[in-house]
Structure formats: C-alpha cells, structure tokens
Amino acid sequence: MNGRALIYGTIAIDTLITPGGQVSSVMGGSAPYAALAARLVTDKMDMVGVVGDDFPDAWTKALEVRGVSMQHVAREKGRTFAWTGKYEDDMNNRTTVERIEGVQEHWNMQLSPELQACSIAVATNVTPRLQCRMLEQCPQACFRMADSMKSWLLREPEYATELLKTVDLMLMNDEEAQCWAQTDESLEAGEKLLEAGPRYAIVKHGSAGSTLFHRTEEGDIRLFRCPAYPLKHPKDPTGAGDSYMGALAGYLTGCLNGGNPTWEDMKRGVAIATVIAGAVCEKFGTISLFALTRHELARRISRFYSMTNWE
C-alpha cells in the first residue's frame, strides 16, 4: 500500500546562534524542515501551516522549486512565527532566547477533504493541543506521527497525554522523554512512551543517534539503536529532528502495508532519516536540505550502510 503524507508544523523566521557562528532571519520552522526532508524520498507529500505577511515571497518560490507546495499554507495578516535559539559548546544543549507565536497562535486550521484523506498524518513540533486538533481532522490516516518539545509538554500535559493515545509513533529527544516519563534513563522513558499508547516510539540522542522502540503483539520490547551519521564539523543542529521525522514519514509512504509497516521497514526508515538529519547539521538552517540531491543522498546512505552493517 502506498500512502501520502501530510506534514503540519510551524513555518518560521529563525535566528540561530551556535559556537560556529550566527545567522538572522533565515527560513525555519518544523514544517519546512520536515517537508524538504520528506521530498528527498517521496513525491507523495503535502505541507500545511500558516505564515504572516512578512514571510518572504522568495522563500515561497524556493520551496516550490524543491517540490514543496505552498498551496495549502495560509497567509494571515501579522507576524510569522519566529524563534531565536542559542546552542552551547555541546550542541546537544540549547536554549530558546525568544519565541514569537505570531499568526500561529490564533490560526484556526481547517483541513480540506483532500488533505483529510492523507494516509500518514505528521504533526511536527507544535503544541500538543494543535497536534491533537490536526490529527482529529485526519480520520483516514492509517499511520500517525508526532514530535514534541519540553516546554510544550510542561505547558500542556493533558493534551500530551491525549496525543500519546492517538499516535502510532511518538518522537522525543532524551530530555523530553525523560521529562515526560519522570526518569533519568532514556531506555525506561522509551518503554513508558509505549505504555502510554503508541505502537512505536523513538528517543533521539542528538550526536549519539537514536533508539527505535516497539512493543510486539506478545508484549516484548524490540529495540533498534541507530548511530548518528558521522560529521567532522557540524555547524547547526537546528531542524535535524524535524528533518528526521519528515524523512521517515516520506519513506513510509512506500511501505505502509495497510498501516502496519514491518519492523525492517521501520529500521530502514530510521537509517535513511538519520542520514538526512546528519546532512542538515553541516550548514545553518535549511541550506543543506536545499543543496542535498537524491543522488548525493543515495551515496551517503550507501556509505552509512557500509559503516553500520554487521552481516
């Protein structure tokens, strides 16, 4: 069964501060990162979101040239969501310097029947309340995915709990998963995420890779630990997690199997997502995603396979 992915999230104007430099007013937001990554592995995806009247027309054209349509993105009067983030020397750690909700805060999303018919519903990094609203409008989706952020988990815990009952796959980084599960151990946190509802959970470990969790029908826990793609000089990890999610969703459009991807499908999807997420970190913002071709991606996937294959 082939599917079509619908990606929803913030579309933003970012300012990024890392040990390697600083950039201001660059394209950001969870939706563009996820959509650009998904587009590298599938043609079957749509992006939905909202921007303000300050969103540059040049960015709209750039996205559409890369196959990411802005047809379903609303344009409202006001400011586009804006985020300023600062990374420590250990770029696994960051702080939000400023977040301006802009038109995102009060936008009332109403999906068209065409979008409601998606097979894979991807609720990227927005508040749990908005993620639940999006997923409620996708009754035909056979695979539902969501990401999160610690501050929103703390702000809307009741919606986060409801979200976990709704999705097939939940993604969190170490800090978020440990915060939600009230534990200092990522392994325990991943298992507790499964207990809350999803069939699959992924805990992202930053530069240490990620772990895929799955509870079998017999009740056993399956684990797949995937290392990160090695980088000599990472510049900016912003959007790596969003790109990981989008790439995985894009891969799954070709192997849903009635909404039940196989364990091997999930593992391959995680590996491909890892390669794309690594590429994102090589340059600031979305630059790497615009530059990465499918030919170069295939070369990197082959290289990653040769580094991690034990057979």
C-alpha contacts under 8 A as a table, 3 or more apart, distances in Angstrom:
res1	aa1	res2	aa2	distance
1	M	254	G	6.95
1	M	255	C	6.30
1	M	256	L	5.59
1	M	257	N	5.18
1	M	258	G	5.99
2	N	253	T	5.45
2	N	254	G	4.77
2	N	255	C	6.25
2	N	256	L	6.36
2	N	257	N	7.93
3	G	44	K	7.24
3	G	118	C	7.26
3	G	119	S	5.01
3	G	120	I	6.73
3	G	252	L	7.77
3	G	253	T	4.42
3	G	254	G	6.41
3	G	255	C	7.98
3	G	256	L	6.91
4	R	44	K	4.88
4	R	45	M	5.44
4	R	46	D	7.85
4	R	118	C	5.43
4	R	119	S	5.22
4	R	120	I	6.08
4	R	253	T	5.75
5	A	44	K	6.36
5	A	45	M	4.55
5	A	46	D	6.33
5	A	118	C	5.90
5	A	119	S	6.07
5	A	120	I	4.50
5	A	121	A	5.96
5	A	122	V	6.97
5	A	249	A	6.72
5	A	250	G	6.81
5	A	253	T	6.62
6	L	45	M	5.75
6	L	46	D	4.91
6	L	47	M	5.87
6	L	48	V	7.30
6	L	115	L	6.94
6	L	118	C	6.06
6	L	119	S	7.90
6	L	120	I	6.23
6	L	121	A	5.14
6	L	122	V	5.82
7	I	31	A	6.39
7	I	34	A	7.21
7	I	35	A	6.57
7	I	45	M	7.34
7	I	46	D	6.11
7	I	47	M	4.75
7	I	48	V	6.20
7	I	121	A	6.55
7	I	122	V	4.75
7	I	123	A	6.32
7	I	124	T	7.09
7	I	246	G	7.62
8	Y	31	A	5.75
8	Y	47	M	5.96
8	Y	48	V	5.02
8	Y	49	G	5.90
8	Y	122	V	6.13
8	Y	123	A	5.19
8	Y	124	T	5.94
8	Y	134	M	7.71
9	G	29	G	7.11
9	G	30	S	5.38
9	G	31	A	4.44
9	G	48	V	7.24
9	G	49	G	6.02
9	G	123	A	6.32
9	G	124	T	5.00
9	G	125	N	5.95
9	G	126	V	5.81
10	T	29	G	4.79
10	T	30	S	5.32
10	T	31	A	5.50
10	T	49	G	6.38
10	T	50	V	7.38
10	T	81	F	6.95
10	T	104	Q	7.29
10	T	124	T	7.89
10	T	125	N	7.17
10	T	126	V	6.46
11	I	27	M	7.88
11	I	28	G	6.21
11	I	29	G	4.31
11	I	30	S	6.55
11	I	31	A	5.82
11	I	32	P	6.37
11	I	49	G	6.60
11	I	50	V	6.68
11	I	51	V	6.35
11	I	80	T	7.37
11	I	81	F	6.56
12	A	27	M	6.16
12	A	28	G	4.68
12	A	29	G	4.38
12	A	30	S	8.00
12	A	51	V	7.54
12	A	80	T	6.01
12	A	81	F	4.79
12	A	82	A	5.18
12	A	83	W	7.02
13	I	25	S	5.43
13	I	26	V	5.55
13	I	27	M	5.14
13	I	28	G	5.42
13	I	29	G	7.21
13	I	55	F	7.75
13	I	80	T	6.77
13	I	81	F	6.46
13	I	82	A	4.77
13	I	83	W	6.57
14	D	24	S	6.46
14	D	25	S	5.27
14	D	26	V	5.18
14	D	27	M	6.14
14	D	28	G	5.41
14	D	29	G	7.61
14	D	82	A	5.65
14	D	83	W	4.92
14	D	84	T	5.73
14	D	85	G	7.93
15	T	22	Q	7.48
15	T	23	V	5.74
15	T	24	S	4.28
15	T	25	S	5.55
15	T	26	V	6.57
15	T	83	W	6.35
15	T	84	T	4.57
15	T	85	G	6.53
16	L	22	Q	5.54
16	L	23	V	5.39
16	L	24	S	6.47
16	L	84	T	5.88
16	L	85	G	5.31
16	L	86	K	6.27
16	L	238	T	7.95
16	L	284	F	7.80
16	L	285	G	7.81
17	I	20	G	7.97
17	I	21	G	6.14
17	I	22	Q	4.46
17	I	23	V	6.77
17	I	84	T	7.81
17	I	85	G	6.16
17	I	86	K	4.59
17	I	87	Y	6.17
18	T	21	G	5.39
18	T	22	Q	6.18
18	T	86	K	5.95
18	T	87	Y	4.87
18	T	88	E	6.84
18	T	89	D	7.69
18	T	91	M	7.56
18	T	235	K	7.14
18	T	236	D	6.45
19	P	87	Y	6.96
19	P	88	E	6.82
19	P	89	D	5.84
19	P	235	K	7.71
20	G	235	K	5.60
20	G	236	D	7.72
21	G	235	K	7.88
23	V	26	V	7.03
23	V	284	F	7.47
26	V	285	G	6.73
27	M	59	W	7.29
27	M	285	G	6.77
27	M	286	T	6.72
28	G	32	P	6.66
28	G	33	Y	7.09
28	G	239	G	7.65
28	G	285	G	6.51
28	G	286	T	6.90
29	G	32	P	6.04
29	G	33	Y	6.75
29	G	81	F	7.97
29	G	239	G	7.55
30	S	33	Y	5.46
30	S	34	A	6.13
30	S	124	T	6.03
30	S	125	N	5.80
30	S	126	V	7.98
30	S	239	G	6.56
30	S	242	D	5.43
30	S	243	S	7.94
31	A	34	A	5.16
31	A	35	A	5.88
31	A	47	M	6.92
31	A	48	V	7.77
31	A	49	G	7.52
31	A	124	T	6.63
31	A	242	D	7.47
32	P	35	A	5.04
32	P	36	L	5.87
32	P	47	M	7.92
33	Y	36	L	5.41
33	Y	37	A	6.19
33	Y	239	G	5.85
33	Y	240	A	7.80
33	Y	242	D	5.77
33	Y	243	S	5.05
33	Y	246	G	7.42
33	Y	286	T	6.62
33	Y	289	L	7.65
34	A	37	A	5.20
34	A	38	A	6.07
34	A	124	T	7.72
34	A	242	D	5.04
34	A	243	S	4.38
34	A	244	Y	7.20
34	A	245	M	6.28
34	A	246	G	3.91
34	A	247	A	6.80
35	A	38	A	5.03
35	A	39	R	6.04
35	A	45	M	7.56
35	A	46	D	7.58
35	A	47	M	6.46
35	A	68	V	6.59
35	A	243	S	7.58
35	A	246	G	5.90
36	L	39	R	5.13
36	L	40	L	6.71
36	L	63	L	7.85
36	L	66	R	7.42
36	L	68	V	6.67
36	L	243	S	7.48
36	L	246	G	7.69
36	L	289	L	6.33
36	L	290	F	7.50
37	A	40	L	5.42
37	A	41	V	7.44
37	A	243	S	5.19
37	A	244	Y	7.40
37	A	246	G	5.49
37	A	247	A	4.92
37	A	250	G	7.82
37	A	276	I	6.88
37	A	289	L	6.70
38	A	41	V	5.62
38	A	42	T	6.12
38	A	45	M	7.31
38	A	243	S	7.58
38	A	246	G	4.74
38	A	247	A	4.32
38	A	248	L	7.29
38	A	249	A	6.60
38	A	250	G	4.42
38	A	251	Y	7.42
39	R	42	T	5.15
39	R	43	D	5.91
39	R	44	K	7.88
39	R	45	M	7.17
39	R	66	R	7.79
39	R	67	G	6.76
39	R	68	V	7.10
39	R	247	A	7.74
39	R	250	G	6.95
40	L	247	A	7.42
40	L	250	G	7.96
40	L	293	T	7.36
40	L	294	R	5.99
41	V	247	A	6.82
41	V	250	G	5.72
41	V	251	Y	5.99
41	V	294	R	7.58
42	T	45	M	7.08
42	T	250	G	5.40
42	T	251	Y	6.79
42	T	253	T	7.36
43	D	67	G	7.79
44	K	250	G	7.58
44	K	253	T	7.21
45	M	250	G	7.31
46	D	68	V	7.19
46	D	69	S	6.89
46	D	72	H	7.72
46	D	115	L	7.90
47	M	68	V	7.15
47	M	69	S	6.93
47	M	70	M	7.08
47	M	72	H	6.57
47	M	73	V	7.11
48	V	70	M	7.72
48	V	72	H	5.18
48	V	73	V	5.02
48	V	74	A	7.84
49	G	72	H	7.22
49	G	73	V	4.84
49	G	74	A	6.29
49	G	109	M	7.93
50	V	73	V	5.29
50	V	74	A	4.53
50	V	75	R	5.73
50	V	76	E	7.08
50	V	80	T	7.79
50	V	103	V	7.07
50	V	104	Q	6.33
50	V	107	W	7.37
51	V	54	D	7.83
51	V	55	F	6.22
51	V	73	V	7.23
51	V	74	A	6.29
51	V	75	R	4.98
51	V	76	E	6.27
51	V	79	R	7.44
51	V	80	T	4.91
51	V	81	F	7.18
51	V	103	V	6.69
51	V	104	Q	7.42
52	G	55	F	5.77
52	G	75	R	5.51
52	G	76	E	4.97
52	G	77	K	5.54
52	G	78	G	4.96
52	G	79	R	4.67
52	G	80	T	4.22
52	G	81	F	7.74
52	G	102	G	7.50
52	G	103	V	6.08
53	D	75	R	6.44
53	D	76	E	6.22
53	D	77	K	5.42
53	D	78	G	5.90
53	D	79	R	6.57
53	D	80	T	7.24
54	D	78	G	7.39
54	D	79	R	6.12
54	D	80	T	6.44
55	F	59	W	7.52
55	F	80	T	6.40
56	P	59	W	5.44
56	P	60	T	6.85
57	D	60	T	5.06
57	D	61	K	6.37
58	A	61	K	5.15
58	A	62	A	6.15
59	W	62	A	4.94
59	W	63	L	6.18
60	T	63	L	5.32
60	T	64	E	6.31
60	T	70	M	6.75
61	K	64	E	5.15
61	K	65	V	6.13
62	A	65	V	5.19
62	A	66	R	6.53
63	L	66	R	5.21
63	L	67	G	6.53
63	L	68	V	5.13
63	L	69	S	6.83
63	L	70	M	7.63
64	E	67	G	4.95
64	E	68	V	4.82
64	E	69	S	5.05
64	E	70	M	6.84
65	V	68	V	7.29
66	R	290	F	7.18
69	S	72	H	7.44
70	M	73	V	5.15
76	E	103	V	6.59
77	K	103	V	7.46
78	G	102	G	6.61
78	G	103	V	5.96
79	R	102	G	4.83
79	R	103	V	5.94
80	T	101	E	7.56
80	T	102	G	5.31
80	T	103	V	5.94
80	T	104	Q	7.31
81	F	99	R	7.64
81	F	100	I	5.64
81	F	101	E	4.88
81	F	102	G	4.85
81	F	103	V	6.62
81	F	104	Q	6.17
82	A	98	E	7.94
82	A	99	R	5.78
82	A	100	I	5.02
82	A	101	E	6.70
82	A	102	G	7.36
83	W	96	T	7.46
83	W	97	V	7.81
83	W	98	E	5.83
83	W	99	R	4.59
83	W	100	I	6.44
84	T	96	T	6.09
84	T	97	V	5.35
84	T	98	E	5.05
84	T	99	R	6.40
85	G	94	R	6.78
85	G	95	T	5.83
85	G	96	T	4.64
85	G	97	V	5.46
85	G	98	E	7.16
86	K	94	R	5.51
86	K	95	T	5.43
86	K	96	T	6.48
86	K	97	V	6.63
87	Y	90	D	7.43
87	Y	91	M	5.39
87	Y	92	N	7.71
87	Y	93	N	5.97
87	Y	94	R	4.21
87	Y	95	T	6.54
88	E	91	M	5.38
88	E	92	N	7.73
88	E	93	N	5.78
88	E	94	R	5.93
90	D	93	N	6.02
91	M	94	R	6.70
91	M	236	D	7.84
91	M	237	P	7.11
92	N	206	G	5.70
92	N	207	S	6.93
96	T	99	R	7.01
101	E	104	Q	5.66
101	E	105	E	5.37
102	G	105	E	6.03
103	V	106	H	6.02
103	V	107	W	6.06
104	Q	107	W	5.36
109	M	134	M	7.52
110	Q	137	Q	7.84
111	L	114	E	7.90
111	L	115	L	5.92
111	L	116	Q	6.10
111	L	137	Q	6.67
112	S	115	L	5.33
112	S	116	Q	6.20
113	P	116	Q	4.94
113	P	117	A	6.33
114	E	117	A	5.49
114	E	118	C	7.51
115	L	118	C	5.65
115	L	138	C	7.69
116	Q	137	Q	5.96
116	Q	138	C	4.58
116	Q	139	P	6.90
116	Q	140	Q	6.96
116	Q	141	A	7.90
117	A	138	C	6.58
117	A	139	P	7.58
117	A	140	Q	5.60
117	A	141	A	6.89
118	C	121	A	6.51
118	C	138	C	6.84
118	C	140	Q	6.64
118	C	141	A	5.60
119	S	140	Q	6.52
119	S	141	A	4.25
119	S	142	C	5.51
119	S	143	F	6.56
119	S	253	T	7.80
120	I	141	A	5.34
120	I	142	C	6.29
120	I	143	F	4.92
120	I	144	R	5.74
120	I	145	M	7.63
120	I	249	A	7.17
120	I	253	T	7.24
121	A	135	L	6.73
121	A	138	C	6.82
121	A	141	A	6.02
121	A	143	F	6.52
121	A	144	R	4.83
121	A	145	M	6.23
122	V	144	R	6.09
122	V	145	M	4.89
122	V	146	A	6.02
122	V	246	G	7.81
122	V	249	A	7.33
123	A	126	V	7.47
123	A	131	Q	5.46
123	A	134	M	7.15
123	A	135	L	7.36
123	A	144	R	7.85
123	A	145	M	6.06
123	A	146	A	4.69
123	A	147	D	6.72
124	T	131	Q	7.67
124	T	145	M	7.84
124	T	146	A	5.56
124	T	147	D	5.16
124	T	148	S	7.28
124	T	242	D	6.77
124	T	245	M	7.73
125	N	146	A	7.42
125	N	147	D	5.27
125	N	148	S	5.17
125	N	149	M	6.66
125	N	242	D	7.39
126	V	130	L	6.52
126	V	131	Q	6.52
126	V	148	S	7.00
126	V	149	M	7.89
126	V	152	W	7.89
127	T	130	L	5.36
127	T	131	Q	6.27
127	T	148	S	7.54
127	T	152	W	5.62
127	T	153	L	7.85
127	T	156	E	7.57
128	P	131	Q	4.88
128	P	132	C	6.05
128	P	148	S	7.56
128	P	152	W	7.02
128	P	153	L	7.32
128	P	156	E	6.64
128	P	159	Y	5.35
128	P	160	A	5.30
128	P	163	L	6.60
129	R	132	C	5.28
129	R	133	R	6.32
129	R	156	E	7.26
129	R	159	Y	5.51
129	R	160	A	7.66
130	L	133	R	4.97
130	L	134	M	6.22
131	Q	134	M	5.15
131	Q	135	L	6.22
131	Q	146	A	7.44
131	Q	163	L	7.41
132	C	135	L	5.17
132	C	136	E	6.09
132	C	159	Y	7.32
132	C	162	E	7.68
132	C	163	L	5.92
133	R	136	E	5.28
133	R	137	Q	6.73
134	M	137	Q	5.39
134	M	138	C	6.95
135	L	138	C	5.18
135	L	139	P	7.47
135	L	144	R	7.58
136	E	139	P	6.43
138	C	141	A	5.61
141	A	144	R	6.65
142	C	258	G	7.28
142	C	259	G	4.76
143	F	167	V	7.48
143	F	168	D	5.89
143	F	169	L	7.89
143	F	256	L	8.00
143	F	259	G	5.64
143	F	260	N	7.85
144	R	166	T	7.66
144	R	167	V	4.88
144	R	168	D	5.16
144	R	169	L	6.41
145	M	167	V	5.66
145	M	168	D	6.09
145	M	169	L	4.83
145	M	170	M	5.94
145	M	171	L	7.76
146	A	167	V	6.83
146	A	169	L	6.62
146	A	170	M	5.21
146	A	171	L	6.24
147	D	170	M	6.05
147	D	171	L	4.76
147	D	172	M	5.99
147	D	242	D	7.94
147	D	245	M	7.82
148	S	152	W	7.26
148	S	153	L	7.14
148	S	171	L	6.91
148	S	172	M	5.90
148	S	176	E	7.43
149	M	152	W	5.52
149	M	153	L	6.27
149	M	172	M	7.47
149	M	176	E	6.34
150	K	153	L	5.05
150	K	154	L	6.27
150	K	175	E	7.28
150	K	176	E	4.96
150	K	179	C	7.26
151	S	154	L	5.23
151	S	155	R	6.13
152	W	155	R	4.83
152	W	156	E	5.90
152	W	157	P	7.90
153	L	156	E	5.42
153	L	157	P	5.33
153	L	160	A	6.14
153	L	176	E	7.81
153	L	180	W	7.21
154	L	157	P	5.70
156	E	159	Y	5.51
156	E	160	A	6.29
157	P	160	A	4.91
157	P	161	T	6.21
158	E	161	T	5.21
158	E	162	E	6.40
159	Y	162	E	4.98
159	Y	163	L	5.98
160	A	163	L	4.97
160	A	164	L	6.33
161	T	164	L	5.33
161	T	165	K	6.74
161	T	196	A	7.50
162	E	165	K	5.28
162	E	166	T	6.62
163	L	166	T	5.12
163	L	167	V	6.40
164	L	167	V	5.67
164	L	170	M	7.03
164	L	193	L	7.60
164	L	196	A	5.94
164	L	197	G	5.49
164	L	198	P	6.13
165	K	196	A	6.28
165	K	197	G	4.50
165	K	198	P	6.50
166	T	197	G	7.14
166	T	198	P	7.29
167	V	170	M	6.63
167	V	197	G	7.36
167	V	198	P	5.52
167	V	199	R	7.97
168	D	197	G	7.75
168	D	198	P	4.56
168	D	199	R	5.06
168	D	200	Y	6.06
169	L	198	P	5.45
169	L	199	R	6.18
169	L	200	Y	4.62
169	L	201	A	5.28
169	L	202	I	7.47
170	M	193	L	7.61
170	M	198	P	6.54
170	M	200	Y	6.63
170	M	201	A	4.81
170	M	202	I	6.31
171	L	201	A	5.84
171	L	202	I	4.73
171	L	203	V	5.99
171	L	204	K	7.37
171	L	245	M	7.93
172	M	175	E	7.90
172	M	176	E	5.64
172	M	177	A	5.50
172	M	202	I	6.43
172	M	203	V	5.14
172	M	204	K	6.13
173	N	176	E	5.36
173	N	177	A	6.03
173	N	203	V	5.14
173	N	204	K	4.28
173	N	205	H	5.99
173	N	206	G	7.42
174	D	177	A	5.30
174	D	178	Q	5.98
174	D	186	S	5.92
174	D	203	V	6.05
174	D	204	K	6.04
174	D	205	H	5.78
175	E	178	Q	5.29
175	E	179	C	5.99
176	E	179	C	5.08
176	E	180	W	6.12
177	A	180	W	5.20
177	A	181	A	6.01
177	A	186	S	6.85
177	A	189	A	5.57
177	A	190	G	6.95
177	A	193	L	7.72
177	A	203	V	6.93
178	Q	181	A	5.13
178	Q	182	Q	5.59
178	Q	183	T	5.06
178	Q	184	D	5.72
178	Q	185	E	6.58
178	Q	186	S	6.11
178	Q	189	A	5.51
179	C	182	Q	5.15
179	C	183	T	6.84
180	W	189	A	7.77
181	A	188	E	7.95
181	A	189	A	5.26
181	A	192	K	6.30
181	A	193	L	7.34
182	Q	189	A	7.77
183	T	186	S	7.64
183	T	188	E	7.19
183	T	189	A	6.51
185	E	188	E	5.45
185	E	189	A	6.21
186	S	189	A	4.82
186	S	190	G	6.08
186	S	203	V	7.22
187	L	190	G	5.24
187	L	191	E	6.49
188	E	191	E	5.19
188	E	192	K	6.22
189	A	192	K	5.07
189	A	193	L	6.23
190	G	193	L	5.12
190	G	194	L	6.61
190	G	201	A	6.35
190	G	202	I	7.08
190	G	203	V	6.38
190	G	213	F	6.54
191	E	194	L	5.20
191	E	195	E	6.43
191	E	213	F	7.17
191	E	221	I	7.68
192	K	195	E	4.90
192	K	196	A	6.38
193	L	196	A	5.20
193	L	197	G	7.08
193	L	198	P	7.06
193	L	201	A	6.49
194	L	197	G	5.56
194	L	198	P	5.26
194	L	199	R	6.35
194	L	200	Y	6.51
194	L	201	A	6.31
194	L	213	F	7.62
194	L	214	H	7.26
194	L	215	R	7.00
195	E	198	P	7.48
198	P	201	A	6.68
199	R	214	H	6.01
199	R	215	R	6.41
200	Y	212	L	7.14
200	Y	213	F	5.55
200	Y	214	H	4.70
200	Y	215	R	7.17
201	A	212	L	5.94
201	A	213	F	5.05
201	A	214	H	6.64
202	I	210	S	6.80
202	I	211	T	5.56
202	I	212	L	4.56
202	I	213	F	6.07
203	V	210	S	5.66
203	V	211	T	5.35
203	V	212	L	6.75
204	K	209	G	6.28
204	K	210	S	4.26
204	K	211	T	6.51
204	K	241	G	7.78
205	H	208	A	5.11
205	H	209	G	5.12
205	H	210	S	5.15
205	H	211	T	7.80
206	G	209	G	5.74
206	G	210	S	7.36
206	G	228	A	7.69
207	S	228	A	5.86
208	A	227	P	5.97
208	A	228	A	5.64
209	G	225	R	7.55
209	G	226	C	5.61
209	G	227	P	4.18
209	G	228	A	3.98
209	G	229	Y	7.72
209	G	274	T	7.51
210	S	225	R	6.00
210	S	226	C	5.43
210	S	227	P	6.52
210	S	228	A	7.32
211	T	223	L	6.69
211	T	224	F	5.61
211	T	225	R	4.44
211	T	226	C	6.18
212	L	222	R	7.97
212	L	223	L	5.59
212	L	224	F	5.02
212	L	225	R	6.41
212	L	267	K	7.81
212	L	270	V	7.87
213	F	221	I	6.80
213	F	222	R	5.73
213	F	223	L	4.92
213	F	224	F	6.81
214	H	221	I	5.67
214	H	222	R	5.05
214	H	223	L	6.66
215	R	218	E	7.87
215	R	219	G	5.67
215	R	220	D	5.51
215	R	221	I	4.60
215	R	222	R	6.16
216	T	219	G	5.14
216	T	220	D	5.31
216	T	221	I	6.41
216	T	222	R	7.15
217	E	220	D	7.48
224	F	267	K	6.95
226	C	270	V	7.46
226	C	271	A	6.78
226	C	274	T	7.88
228	A	274	T	6.20
228	A	275	V	7.65
228	A	278	G	7.02
229	Y	274	T	6.35
229	Y	275	V	5.65
229	Y	278	G	5.43
229	Y	304	F	6.93
230	P	278	G	7.44
231	L	234	P	6.02
231	L	278	G	7.23
231	L	282	E	7.62
233	H	282	E	7.00
234	P	237	P	7.43
234	P	281	C	5.33
234	P	282	E	4.90
234	P	283	K	7.29
235	K	281	C	5.82
235	K	282	E	5.43
235	K	283	K	5.49
235	K	284	F	6.40
236	D	280	V	7.68
236	D	281	C	4.88
236	D	282	E	6.64
236	D	283	K	6.04
236	D	284	F	5.25
236	D	285	G	7.07
237	P	240	A	5.54
237	P	280	V	6.87
237	P	281	C	4.60
238	T	241	G	7.80
238	T	280	V	7.83
238	T	281	C	7.16
238	T	284	F	7.72
238	T	285	G	6.41
239	G	242	D	5.06
239	G	243	S	5.96
239	G	277	A	7.91
239	G	280	V	7.15
239	G	285	G	7.23
239	G	286	T	7.69
240	A	243	S	5.10
240	A	244	Y	6.06
240	A	277	A	4.57
240	A	278	G	6.98
240	A	280	V	5.78
240	A	281	C	6.62
241	G	244	Y	4.96
241	G	245	M	6.32
241	G	277	A	6.68
242	D	245	M	5.16
242	D	246	G	6.22
243	S	246	G	5.02
243	S	247	A	5.96
243	S	273	A	7.28
243	S	276	I	6.88
243	S	277	A	5.62
243	S	280	V	7.64
244	Y	247	A	5.29
244	Y	248	L	6.22
244	Y	270	V	7.82
244	Y	273	A	4.51
244	Y	274	T	6.13
244	Y	276	I	6.61
244	Y	277	A	5.16
245	M	248	L	5.22
245	M	249	A	6.20
245	M	273	A	6.96
246	G	249	A	5.09
246	G	250	G	6.07
246	G	273	A	7.76
247	A	250	G	5.00
247	A	251	Y	6.19
247	A	269	G	7.59
247	A	272	I	7.08
247	A	273	A	4.97
247	A	276	I	7.12
248	L	251	Y	5.14
248	L	252	L	6.22
248	L	269	G	5.06
248	L	270	V	6.18
248	L	272	I	7.18
248	L	273	A	5.35
249	A	252	L	5.11
249	A	253	T	6.52
250	G	253	T	5.46
250	G	254	G	7.78
251	Y	254	G	6.06
251	Y	255	C	7.42
251	Y	269	G	5.83
252	L	255	C	5.15
252	L	256	L	5.87
252	L	261	P	7.33
252	L	265	D	7.59
252	L	266	M	7.84
252	L	269	G	6.99
253	T	256	L	6.22
255	C	261	P	6.05
255	C	265	D	7.03
256	L	259	G	4.84
256	L	260	N	5.66
256	L	261	P	4.81
257	N	260	N	5.28
257	N	261	P	5.59
257	N	262	T	7.76
258	G	261	P	7.79
261	P	265	D	5.93
261	P	266	M	6.61
262	T	265	D	5.00
262	T	266	M	6.35
263	W	266	M	5.14
263	W	267	K	6.29
264	E	267	K	5.02
264	E	268	R	6.18
265	D	268	R	5.21
265	D	269	G	6.07
266	M	269	G	5.02
266	M	270	V	6.14
267	K	270	V	5.13
267	K	271	A	6.32
268	R	271	A	5.10
268	R	272	I	6.26
269	G	272	I	5.20
269	G	273	A	6.01
270	V	273	A	5.00
270	V	274	T	6.03
271	A	274	T	5.03
271	A	275	V	6.45
271	A	301	I	7.91
272	I	275	V	5.22
272	I	276	I	6.47
272	I	301	I	6.51
273	A	276	I	5.25
273	A	277	A	6.05
274	T	277	A	5.09
274	T	278	G	6.13
275	V	278	G	5.20
275	V	279	A	6.49
275	V	297	L	7.74
275	V	300	R	6.86
275	V	301	I	6.42
275	V	304	F	7.37
276	I	279	A	5.14
276	I	280	V	6.51
276	I	297	L	7.43
277	A	280	V	5.22
277	A	281	C	6.93
278	G	281	C	5.50
278	G	282	E	7.21
279	A	282	E	5.53
279	A	288	S	6.27
279	A	289	L	7.46
279	A	292	L	7.84
280	V	283	K	6.48
280	V	284	F	7.87
280	V	285	G	7.57
280	V	286	T	6.89
280	V	287	I	7.69
280	V	288	S	5.25
280	V	289	L	6.20
281	C	284	F	7.15
281	C	288	S	7.71
282	E	288	S	6.75
283	K	286	T	7.75
283	K	287	I	6.21
283	K	288	S	5.81
284	F	287	I	6.23
284	F	288	S	7.61
285	G	288	S	7.57
286	T	289	L	5.37
286	T	290	F	6.49
287	I	290	F	5.30
287	I	291	A	6.29
288	S	291	A	5.00
288	S	292	L	5.88
289	L	292	L	5.25
292	L	296	E	6.47
292	L	297	L	6.77
293	T	296	E	5.22
293	T	297	L	6.11
294	R	297	L	4.88
294	R	298	A	6.11
295	H	298	A	5.21
295	H	299	R	6.45
296	E	299	R	5.04
296	E	300	R	6.30
297	L	300	R	5.11
297	L	301	I	6.12
298	A	301	I	5.08
298	A	302	S	6.19
299	R	302	S	5.22
299	R	303	R	6.28
300	R	303	R	4.96
300	R	304	F	6.03
301	I	304	F	5.05
301	I	305	Y	6.08
302	S	305	Y	5.12
302	S	306	S	6.30
303	R	306	S	5.17
303	R	307	M	6.38
304	F	307	M	5.07
304	F	308	T	6.27
305	Y	308	T	5.25
305	Y	309	N	5.55
306	S	309	N	5.59
